[in-house]
Amino acid sequence: MASLYDRLKSAQPIKAAEPRAVQQECLVVTKRVSLGKVPDIFPAPMMADISNQHVPNDLLPQDLLFLDTETTGLSRGAGTIAFLIGYGQIKGNELHITQVLMRDYHQEILLLKDLTNRLQSSQCLLTYNGTSFDLPLLQGRLVMNRLQTDVSSLMHLDLLHAARRIFRMRLGRCPLIRLEEMLFGFVREDDLPGSEVPARYFEYLKQQNEALLRDVLEHNQQDIHSLALLFLRLVQVYTKPHEIAHQQDLFSLGRVYERQGQKERAISCYKACSEKAVRDIARLRMAEILRKQRRDNEALAAYETLRQSRSVSPQVYISLAKIYEHRFRDPARALEIAKQGMLYCSERFGFLAQEDADFLDLQHRSLRLRRKVDKAREMD
């Protein structure tokens, strides 16, 4: 019987595992989708209105770059990496989608160099929540890979904030999937939830089976497509406000113009609000603008209409009292309005009225006006 030594001596060496083929290039997937009619140019003033920032020049459709990332985590921690970057560019009436995915970690530098080249050839970057997530993450990875690219140097339009300004009053929270459903009537079927994307990528790294990435790519493609559709819908809102279907959106547009100092545009939007849900608050905002512009007769008419409806807020009585006292020099009428405002607050808030800031304002105003009226009578 052969000894253990003899058996070990005659044993065949263990064969080394076959090395896994190393992919040298990122996976690149392209797709084209129709966008319908696309404007020939996006004027700088309109882009400034949408983005709420200075835009120096008009933009052509091909100047825009839509961007969305898929990452190895949902935080911006040091270990989180963007493994897939999806891009969208408008060409004619189509959106050309290009997705660049790193097959393994050693390809991150290729992914980021491709990003740098695309940013350098674009004029405006459009994302959804890119301000808080995508861009800080990408900037961090660029720094880690010693690439001298500053993503903040490119004009950036975060469509999350632009969409909130217009649609939040009507829709509440504005995740992209909800906007797809409410604005475009599109419901994703069998969509891979974003929270499951990292795990899917890690499984792909283990198996190197590109079929596992199909759902990830489709999810990202739809995000890019929806970004472009949302941008074009916002362009329509700002260029054709008279065609806005929902008056809550029209009121919200008026608020955007008011905050930007475009008072006449704001008044135009508020005047067009005729549905009960927004009519009175639109009239109140319009009246406030007119008062501040010292268009006293117009403001007075607007406030009086609101006061008679008794359906808005104590601010109507406060502003009316101010106009009568300071603009029309009629403290007696101002006192009468202030008293009506106190009664309105009492009816509205009950016992809590005496703790309400507006009630206290009207109460203080009434006492002061009473002294002013009594003093004027004594002088007569």
C-alpha positions in Angstrom: 0.0 0.0 0.0 1.4 3.4 -1.0 2.4 5.6 1.8 0.9 9.1 2.3 4.2 10.5 1.1 4.0 8.6 -2.2 0.4 9.5 -2.8 1.2 13.2 -2.2 4.2 13.0 -4.5 2.2 11.5 -7.3 -0.8 13.8 -7.0 -1.5 16.2 -9.8 -1.1 19.9 -9.0 -4.4 21.8 -8.6 -5.1 23.8 -11.7 -5.5 27.5 -11.2 -8.9 28.9 -11.8 -9.4 30.3 -15.3 -9.1 34.1 -15.0 -12.3 36.0 -15.8 -12.1 38.0 -18.9 -11.6 41.7 -18.1 -13.8 44.0 -20.1 -11.9 47.0 -21.3 -14.8 49.2 -22.4 -17.9 50.5 -20.7 -21.2 49.1 -21.8 -22.9 51.7 -24.0 -26.7 51.5 -24.9 -28.5 53.9 -27.2 -32.1 54.5 -27.9 -34.3 57.1 -29.7 -37.8 58.2 -28.6 -40.1 60.8 -30.1 -40.9 63.9 -28.2 -43.5 65.4 -30.6 -43.1 69.0 -31.6 -40.0 70.6 -30.1 -39.5 74.4 -30.2 -36.6 75.7 -32.4 -35.2 77.8 -29.6 -35.5 78.3 -25.8 -35.3 82.1 -25.2 -33.1 83.2 -22.3 -35.9 85.1 -20.5 -38.1 82.1 -20.5 -35.3 79.8 -19.3 -34.5 82.3 -16.5 -38.2 82.2 -15.4 -38.2 78.4 -15.3 -34.8 78.0 -13.6 -35.2 81.0 -11.3 -31.6 82.1 -12.2 -29.9 84.3 -14.7 -29.6 82.8 -18.2 -27.2 84.8 -20.4 -28.1 83.5 -23.8 -30.9 81.8 -25.8 -30.5 78.0 -25.9 -31.0 75.6 -28.8 -32.4 72.1 -28.2 -29.0 70.6 -28.9 -27.4 72.7 -26.2 -29.3 70.8 -23.5 -28.0 67.7 -21.7 -30.4 65.6 -19.6 -28.7 63.5 -17.0 -29.7 60.8 -14.5 -27.5 58.4 -12.5 -27.9 55.0 -11.0 -25.7 54.4 -8.0 -24.4 51.7 -5.7 -26.2 53.4 -2.8 -28.9 56.0 -2.0 -26.6 58.2 0.1 -23.7 60.4 -0.9 -21.2 58.6 1.3 -17.6 57.9 0.3 -18.4 54.4 -0.8 -21.3 55.4 -3.1 -20.4 55.3 -6.8 -22.4 56.1 -9.9 -22.1 53.0 -12.0 -24.5 54.1 -14.8 -25.0 57.6 -16.2 -27.8 58.2 -18.6 -27.8 61.1 -21.0 -30.5 62.6 -23.2 -30.0 65.0 -26.1 -32.7 66.6 -28.3 -32.1 66.2 -32.0 -35.0 67.4 -34.2 -38.1 66.1 -32.6 -36.4 63.1 -31.0 -34.6 62.4 -27.8 -31.4 60.5 -28.2 -30.7 58.5 -25.0 -27.2 57.2 -24.4 -26.4 55.1 -21.3 -22.9 54.5 -20.2 -22.4 51.7 -17.6 -19.2 50.6 -16.0 -18.9 46.8 -16.1 -16.6 46.8 -13.1 -15.0 49.3 -10.7 -11.8 49.7 -12.7 -13.9 51.3 -15.5 -15.0 54.2 -13.3 -12.3 56.4 -14.7 -13.6 55.7 -18.2 -17.2 56.5 -17.1 -16.1 59.9 -15.6 -13.9 60.9 -18.6 -16.9 60.3 -20.8 -19.0 62.5 -18.5 -16.3 65.2 -18.7 -16.4 65.2 -22.5 -20.2 65.4 -22.6 -20.3 68.3 -20.1 -17.8 70.3 -22.1 -19.9 70.0 -25.3 -23.1 71.2 -23.6 -24.5 74.5 -22.5 -27.1 73.5 -19.9 -27.5 70.4 -17.7 -30.9 69.3 -16.7 -31.5 66.8 -13.8 -34.2 65.8 -11.3 -32.9 66.4 -7.8 -29.4 66.7 -9.2 -28.6 69.6 -6.9 -28.9 67.5 -3.8 -27.7 64.1 -5.1 -26.4 63.5 -8.6 -24.0 66.4 -9.0 -22.4 66.4 -5.5 -21.9 62.6 -5.9 -20.3 63.0 -9.4 -18.1 65.9 -8.3 -16.8 63.8 -5.4 -16.0 60.9 -7.7 -14.2 63.3 -10.1 -12.1 64.6 -7.3 -11.3 61.1 -6.1 -10.1 60.2 -9.6 -8.1 63.4 -9.9 -10.1 64.7 -12.9 -10.1 68.5 -13.1 -13.7 69.0 -13.9 -16.1 71.3 -12.0 -19.6 70.3 -12.7 -20.9 73.5 -11.0 -19.3 75.6 -13.9 -22.1 74.5 -16.2 -25.5 76.1 -16.1 -27.8 73.6 -14.2 -31.6 73.4 -14.2 -32.9 71.1 -11.5 -36.4 70.2 -12.7 -37.4 69.0 -9.3 -37.5 72.6 -8.0 -39.0 73.9 -11.2 -41.8 71.3 -11.0 -42.5 72.0 -7.4 -43.0 75.7 -8.0 -45.8 74.9 -10.6 -47.3 71.6 -9.6 -46.9 71.2 -5.8 -50.1 73.1 -4.9 -52.1 70.6 -7.0 -50.1 67.4 -6.6 -48.4 67.7 -3.2 -45.2 65.7 -3.3 -43.6 65.7 -6.7 -41.6 62.5 -7.2 -40.9 61.9 -10.9 -43.1 58.8 -11.1 -46.1 60.8 -9.8 -45.5 63.5 -12.3 -45.4 60.9 -15.1 -48.8 59.6 -14.0 -50.5 63.0 -13.3 -49.1 65.0 -16.2 -48.6 62.5 -19.0 -50.9 59.7 -18.0 -48.1 57.2 -17.9 -47.9 54.4 -15.4 -44.7 52.3 -15.2 -45.3 48.5 -15.4 -42.9 46.1 -13.9 -40.5 48.9 -13.2 -37.5 48.1 -11.0 -37.8 50.3 -7.9 -34.9 52.7 -7.4 -34.2 51.2 -4.0 -33.5 47.8 -5.6 -31.0 49.1 -8.2 -27.9 48.8 -6.1 -28.6 45.2 -5.2 -29.2 44.3 -8.8 -25.8 45.8 -9.8 -24.0 43.9 -7.1 -25.6 40.7 -8.3 -24.4 41.5 -11.8 -20.8 42.0 -10.5 -20.9 38.5 -9.1 -22.4 36.8 -12.1 -21.3 39.0 -15.0 -24.7 38.4 -16.6 -25.7 41.5 -18.5 -29.3 40.2 -18.6 -29.5 41.3 -14.9 -29.0 44.9 -16.0 -32.0 45.1 -18.4 -34.4 46.4 -15.8 -31.8 48.9 -14.5 -31.3 50.2 -18.0 -35.0 50.5 -18.7 -35.6 52.3 -15.4 -32.9 54.8 -16.3 -34.2 55.2 -19.8 -37.6 56.1 -18.6 -36.2 58.6 -16.1 -34.3 60.4 -19.0 -37.4 60.4 -21.2 -39.6 61.8 -18.4 -37.0 64.5 -17.7 -37.3 65.7 -21.3 -41.1 65.5 -21.3 -41.3 67.5 -18.0 -39.0 70.2 -19.3 -41.1 70.6 -22.5 -44.3 70.8 -20.3 -42.7 73.5 -18.2 -41.8 75.4 -21.4 -45.4 75.2 -22.5 -46.6 76.5 -19.1 -44.4 79.5 -19.2 -44.9 80.3 -22.9 -48.7 79.7 -23.1 -50.2 80.3 -19.6 -53.6 80.8 -21.1 -53.6 77.1 -22.1 -52.9 75.8 -18.6 -55.6 73.2 -17.8 -55.6 73.4 -14.0 -56.0 76.8 -12.3 -54.0 75.7 -9.3 -51.0 75.5 -11.7 -52.0 79.0 -13.1 -52.1 80.4 -9.6 -48.7 78.8 -8.8 -47.3 80.4 -12.0 -48.6 83.8 -10.7 -46.7 83.2 -7.4 -43.5 82.4 -9.3 -43.8 85.7 -11.3 -44.7 87.6 -8.1 -41.6 86.3 -6.3 -39.4 87.1 -9.3 -40.7 90.7 -9.3 -42.7 90.4 -12.5 -45.8 92.0 -11.0 -47.9 92.6 -14.1 -47.4 89.0 -15.3 -48.5 87.8 -11.8 -51.6 90.0 -11.9 -52.5 88.6 -15.3 -52.3 85.1 -13.9 -54.3 86.0 -10.8 -57.0 87.7 -12.8 -57.4 84.6 -15.0 -58.1 82.4 -11.9 -61.9 82.0 -11.9 -62.5 78.6 -10.2 -63.6 78.8 -6.6 -60.7 76.7 -5.3 -58.2 79.4 -6.1 -60.2 82.5 -7.1 -60.2 84.2 -3.7 -56.6 83.6 -2.8 -55.6 84.8 -6.3 -57.6 88.0 -5.7 -55.9 88.5 -2.4 -52.5 88.2 -3.9 -53.5 90.6 -6.7 -54.9 93.1 -4.2 -51.6 93.0 -2.2 -49.6 93.7 -5.3 -51.9 96.6 -6.2 -51.7 98.1 -2.7 -47.9 97.9 -2.7 -47.8 99.6 -6.1 -50.0 102.4 -4.6 -52.8 101.6 -7.1 -55.2 102.4 -4.4 -58.5 102.4 -6.1 -57.9 99.1 -7.8 -56.6 97.6 -4.6 -59.6 98.9 -2.7 -62.1 97.4 -5.1 -60.3 94.0 -4.9 -60.2 94.0 -1.1 -63.9 95.1 -0.8 -64.9 92.2 -3.1 -63.0 89.8 -0.9 -64.4 91.3 2.3 -68.0 90.9 1.2 -67.3 87.3 0.3 -65.9 86.7 3.9 -64.1 83.6 2.6 -60.4 84.4 2.6 -58.4 85.6 5.6 -58.1 88.4 8.3 -55.4 89.9 6.0 -58.2 91.4 3.9 -59.4 93.5 6.9 -55.9 94.5 7.9 -55.0 95.7 4.5 -58.3 97.5 4.0 -57.8 99.3 7.3 -54.3 100.4 6.2 -55.6 101.7 2.9 -58.5 103.7 4.4 -56.3 105.1 7.1 -53.1 105.9 5.2 -54.1 106.3 1.6 -57.7 107.7 1.8 -57.2 109.5 5.2 -60.4 108.0 6.6 -59.6 106.7 10.1 -63.3 106.3 10.9 -63.8 103.9 8.0 -60.6 102.1 8.9 -61.8 101.7 12.5 -65.1 100.2 11.2 -63.2 97.7 9.0 -60.8 96.8 11.9 -63.8 96.0 14.1 -65.4 93.9 11.4 -62.0 92.0 11.1 -62.1 91.3 14.9 -65.6 89.9 14.6 -64.5 87.8 11.6 -61.6 86.3 13.6 -63.9 85.6 16.6 -66.4 83.8 14.4 -63.6 81.8 12.7 -61.4 80.9 15.7 -63.8 81.1 18.6 -62.0 81.3 22.0 -58.7 80.9 20.3 -59.1 84.2 18.5 -57.5 86.2 21.3 -54.3 84.3 20.7 -54.3 84.8 17.0 -51.7 87.2 15.6 -54.1 88.7 13.1 -56.7 89.3 15.8 -54.1 91.0 18.0 -53.0 93.2 15.1 -56.6 94.2 14.5 -57.3 94.8 18.2 -54.2 97.0 18.5 -55.1 98.8 15.3 -58.7 99.4 16.6 -57.5 100.9 19.9 -55.1 103.2 18.0 -57.7 104.2 15.5 -60.3 104.9 18.2 -57.9 107.4 19.8 -57.3 109.0 16.5 -61.0 109.3 15.7 -61.8 110.7 19.1 -59.0 113.2 18.9 -60.2 114.4 15.5 -63.8 114.9 16.8 -62.4 116.9 19.8 -60.6 119.2 17.3 -63.8 119.7 15.3 
